[in-house]
Amino acid sequence: MDSVNNTVNTALALKDANVVQEVQARLLKKVLNSQADTIATLMQSVAPTAIDSTLGSRINTQA
């Protein structure tokens, strides 16, 4: 009988662990989406600084 009880208790513990993991994954997704929205807003609020696409893309190596 102890074997059956141990099996049931293990199954219930695994179910609880899965629920906790699912909640954490959903929270992570919400946080990542929120951060993505914040970054998108910040990127839209910054005016483009380079008029020429090659501006700042070359390094002068002469000293």
ABEGO torsion letter per residue (X at the ends): XAAAAAAAAAAAAAAAAAAAAAAAAAAAAAAAAAAAAAAAAAAAABBBABABAABGABBBABX
